[in-house]
Amino acid sequence: MRKVIAAINMTLDGFCDHTAGIPDEEIHQHYTDLLNEGDVILYGRITYQLMEYWQPMVKGPSGEKTMDDFAVAIDKIQKIVFSHTLKNIGWDSAKLANRGLEEEVLELKQQPGRPIFVGSRSLIVQLIKLNLIDEFQLCIYPVVEGSGLPLFENIKKRTILKLIKTKVFSGGAVMLYYEPINGKSDFAG
């Protein structure tokens, strides 16, 4: 069974905003390596449209190796986009989901292959509620944003996580790797 990995950037005060972090060469390389380990990444419309930023760099590299390598990796990995408003996807390696999130993820988990990544806050929240995330990889940037979208918004179920690994980046960001501890959740409303 394939593993579902929620991989997302956050500020120190818990907000998810792809523009709030300060990615450097080391972080770009980390995410390039991560994408090369997976078969598919799931996005909501907003995050998908933010990630389209990388598409032109495949044909017109920036000259910064780690950014260009990341652009190639994000271009290569299959992307499934969950959207009620998008009608067309302009990226060859992307497609619109034609089923609901739960059905899509359950089927993907049963297929042979490498990990399934989830890169959108909204999808992560939904998958937490469905108990379908096998691992969290949270990159915490040393930034206090003050406002934004909290990752764990509207979660009613208490979930206990086990820290399995950490990675500290030279720029001050910290990657925290957690697994949910099955059977040790309780409901708080």
ZIPE-V291525 format. One record per residue. RES is the residue in one small letter. PHI is phi in degrees with one decimal (* if undefined). OMEGA is omega in radians with two decimals (NA if undefined). NEAR is the number of other ideal C-beta (glycine too) atoms within 10 Angstrom. Layout:
BEGIN
RES PHI OMEGA NEAR
RES PHI OMEGA NEAR
END
This chain:
BEGIN
m * -3.13 8
r -74.8 -3.13 18
k -91.4 3.04 14
v -99.6 -3.09 21
i -117.0 3.05 20
a -86.0 -3.11 25
a -122.1 -3.06 21
i -152.1 3.07 19
n -93.4 3.12 26
m -140.6 2.98 24
t -86.0 -3.14 21
l -59.8 3.13 15
d -91.7 2.93 14
g 88.7 -3.13 16
f -96.6 3.11 21
c -99.1 3.13 24
d -156.0 -3.09 17
h -64.8 -3.14 16
t -100.3 -3.08 8
a -84.9 -3.10 18
g -75.8 3.13 20
i -123.4 -3.10 12
p -68.6 3.10 19
d -120.6 -3.10 15
e -59.0 -3.11 16
e -64.5 3.13 13
i -71.6 3.06 21
h -58.4 3.13 19
q -65.1 3.11 16
h -58.2 -3.11 20
y -70.7 3.03 21
t -62.8 3.12 20
d -60.7 -3.14 12
l -61.9 -3.14 19
l -60.0 3.13 20
n -69.7 3.11 13
e -89.5 -3.05 13
g -111.6 3.10 19
d -105.5 -3.01 15
v -154.0 3.03 19
i -129.7 -3.13 26
l -101.7 -3.14 26
y -131.1 2.85 23
g -86.3 -3.07 21
r -58.6 -3.03 16
i -62.6 -3.13 14
t -67.1 3.10 21
y -57.1 -3.12 23
q -65.7 3.04 13
l -65.8 -3.10 15
m -71.5 3.09 20
e -60.8 3.05 15
y -50.4 -3.04 11
w -80.2 -3.03 18
q -56.8 -3.12 16
p -65.6 -3.11 11
m -70.3 3.12 19
v -68.9 -3.14 15
k -87.6 3.12 8
g -129.1 -3.08 9
p -55.7 -3.11 14
s -78.9 -3.06 12
g 97.1 3.04 8
e -95.2 -2.97 13
k -52.1 -3.06 13
t -67.9 3.08 18
m -69.3 3.13 17
d -65.6 3.09 18
d -64.0 3.11 20
f -64.3 3.13 24
a -59.0 3.12 23
v -65.9 -3.12 16
a -65.3 -3.13 20
i -70.7 3.09 23
d -68.2 -3.03 19
k -75.0 -3.03 11
i -69.3 3.10 19
q -66.6 3.12 13
k -118.7 3.02 22
i -114.1 -3.03 22
v -109.3 3.10 21
f -102.3 -3.09 20
s -154.1 3.03 15
h -95.7 -3.05 5
t -111.1 3.12 5
l -69.3 3.10 14
k -108.8 -3.11 6
n -133.6 3.07 5
i -117.1 -3.08 16
g -95.9 -3.11 8
w -114.0 -3.06 16
d -58.6 -3.08 9
s -92.2 -3.14 14
a -121.1 3.03 20
k -146.8 3.05 12
l -79.0 3.07 15
a -65.9 3.11 16
n -111.0 3.07 8
r -136.1 3.06 12
g -70.6 -3.07 11
l -58.9 -3.10 19
e -61.0 -3.13 13
e -62.0 -3.14 11
e -62.2 -3.09 17
v -67.7 3.12 24
l -60.8 3.11 14
e -68.9 3.12 10
l -60.1 -3.13 16
k -61.6 -3.09 15
q -79.7 -3.11 9
q -78.6 3.05 11
p -69.8 3.08 7
g 142.7 -3.07 11
r -94.2 -3.03 13
p -55.7 3.03 18
i -105.2 3.13 25
f -97.8 3.05 25
v -122.0 -3.03 28
g -116.5 -3.13 24
s -119.8 3.14 25
r -54.3 -3.08 25
s -62.1 3.12 18
l -70.8 3.10 21
i -60.9 3.12 23
v -58.3 3.13 20
q -62.7 -3.11 20
l -72.8 3.01 20
i -62.0 -3.14 20
k -63.3 3.13 15
l -89.9 -3.13 13
n 58.2 -3.08 12
l -113.5 3.11 18
i -98.0 -3.13 24
d -93.6 -3.12 18
e -154.6 3.03 18
f -110.4 2.99 22
q -123.0 -3.05 20
l -106.4 3.08 19
c -93.2 -3.09 19
i -98.2 3.11 18
y -85.5 3.13 22
p -78.5 -3.10 13
v -134.8 2.97 18
v -102.5 -3.04 11
e -85.0 3.10 18
g 91.4 3.10 9
s -163.5 -3.14 9
g 142.1 -3.12 16
l -100.2 3.10 14
p -72.6 -3.11 16
l -60.7 -3.00 20
f -96.3 3.13 13
e -71.0 3.07 12
n 62.4 3.05 9
i -90.4 -3.12 13
k -100.6 -3.06 8
k -99.0 3.08 12
r -76.4 3.13 11
t -124.9 3.12 18
i -94.1 -3.11 12
l -114.4 3.09 16
k -109.3 3.08 10
l -71.4 -3.10 10
i -109.3 -3.09 12
k -171.2 2.99 11
t -134.3 3.04 10
k -142.7 -3.13 13
v -107.3 3.12 9
f -93.3 -3.08 19
s -62.9 3.13 9
g -81.9 3.09 14
g 105.3 3.08 13
a -73.5 3.13 23
v -129.5 3.06 14
m -98.9 3.11 18
l -109.9 -3.14 16
y -109.1 -3.12 17
y -128.7 2.95 19
e -118.6 3.01 15
p -67.1 3.07 18
i -91.5 -3.09 11
n -64.0 3.08 10
g 80.2 -3.13 6
k -118.8 3.10 11
s -102.9 3.00 13
d -135.0 -3.06 8
f -99.3 -3.14 7
a -115.4 3.08 8
g 134.0 NA 5
END
